[in-house]
Amino acid sequence: MFEKMQRAFWRALTPDLLVDEPKVAALLSTDLPSSVVAALGGLDNLASQQRIAITRVRVRLRDVTRLDEQALRAAGVPGVMVLADGVVHVLTRCPRRD
């Protein structure tokens, strides 16, 4: 019982580190604007995406060479971090609270 609770606790804190079921490889839609998706190489270049914070989306690209950082900045992305294995962190603008 304790082990199940502990696993659920860690899954809630780090959902991308504990894999219980395989993730769907192909994305049918994305919450990113179309200009950002185009700068990332198109929808077919996105292997996976995950919002990891209010202002950050982690994207795994199939082909990193199709990434256009200048187009991302022109699309309004304030920052981008390219990591190993095709992982890209796209910084987005903080949502306004009115």
GUVONU-934398 format. One record per residue (C-alpha): residue in three letters; x, y, z. Coordinates in steps of 0.25 Angstrom, whole numbers, plus 2048, in hexadecimal, padded with zeros to 3 digits. Each point is the difference from the previous one (the first is absolute). Layout:
BEGIN
res, px, py, pz
ALA, X, Y, Z
...
END
This chain:
BEGIN
res, px, py, pz
MET, 800, 800, 800
PHE, 80B, 80A, 804
GLU, 808, 7FD, 7F3
LYS, 7F3, 803, 7F7
MET, 7FF, 80D, 808
GLN, 80E, 803, 7FE
ARG, 800, 7FD, 7F1
ALA, 7F4, 809, 7FE
PHE, 807, 80B, 808
TRP, 80C, 800, 7F7
ARG, 7F7, 7FE, 7F4
ALA, 7F9, 80D, 803
LEU, 80D, 808, 803
THR, 808, 7FA, 7F3
PRO, 7F6, 7FB, 7F6
ASP, 80A, 7FF, 7F5
LEU, 80A, 7F8, 808
LEU, 7F7, 7F4, 804
VAL, 7FA, 7FA, 7F4
ASP, 7F4, 7F6, 802
GLU, 7FB, 800, 7F2
PRO, 806, 803, 7F3
LYS, 7FE, 80E, 7FA
VAL, 7F9, 802, 7F3
ALA, 80B, 802, 7F6
ALA, 7F8, 809, 7F6
LEU, 7FA, 80D, 804
LEU, 7F3, 803, 7F9
SER, 7FF, 80E, 806
THR, 808, 80A, 808
ASP, 7FD, 80B, 809
LEU, 80C, 808, 7FA
PRO, 7FD, 80B, 7F6
SER, 801, 7FC, 7F1
SER, 80C, 80A, 7FE
VAL, 808, 7F9, 80B
VAL, 7FC, 7F2, 7FB
ALA, 805, 804, 7F2
ALA, 80D, 806, 806
LEU, 802, 7F2, 807
GLY, 800, 7F9, 7F3
GLY, 7F1, 7FE, 7FF
LEU, 7F6, 7F7, 807
ASP, 807, 7F3, 7FA
ASN, 80D, 804, 806
LEU, 7FA, 800, 80F
ALA, 803, 7F2, 806
SER, 7FA, 805, 80D
GLN, 7FC, 80C, 808
GLN, 7FE, 803, 80F
ARG, 7FC, 80D, 807
ILE, 80A, 7FF, 80C
ALA, 7FD, 80E, 806
ILE, 7F7, 80C, 7FD
THR, 80A, 806, 7F7
ARG, 808, 7F4, 7FB
VAL, 7FD, 7F5, 7F6
ARG, 809, 7F4, 7FE
VAL, 800, 7FB, 7F2
ARG, 807, 7F4, 7FA
LEU, 803, 802, 7F1
ARG, 803, 7F4, 7F6
ASP, 80A, 809, 7F8
VAL, 806, 80B, 808
THR, 806, 806, 7F3
ARG, 7F2, 805, 7FC
LEU, 7FF, 809, 80C
ASP, 801, 80F, 7FC
GLU, 803, 808, 80C
GLN, 7FF, 80D, 7F9
ALA, 7F2, 7FD, 7FC
LEU, 7FC, 7FC, 80E
ARG, 805, 80E, 805
ALA, 7F8, 806, 7F5
ALA, 7F4, 7F8, 804
GLY, 801, 806, 80E
VAL, 808, 7F6, 808
PRO, 809, 807, 80A
GLY, 809, 7F5, 801
VAL, 804, 7F2, 7FC
MET, 809, 7F5, 806
VAL, 805, 7F5, 7F7
LEU, 805, 7F4, 808
ALA, 805, 7F2, 7FC
ASP, 7F8, 7F5, 7F9
GLY, 7F7, 80A, 7F9
VAL, 7FA, 806, 80C
VAL, 7FC, 80F, 7FF
HIS, 7FB, 809, 80B
VAL, 7F7, 80B, 7FB
LEU, 7FE, 80B, 809
THR, 7F2, 807, 7FF
ARG, 7FB, 80D, 805
CYS, 7FA, 800, 80E
PRO, 7F1, 801, 7FF
ARG, 7FA, 80D, 805
ARG, 7F7, 801, 80C
ASP, 7F6, 80B, 7FF
END
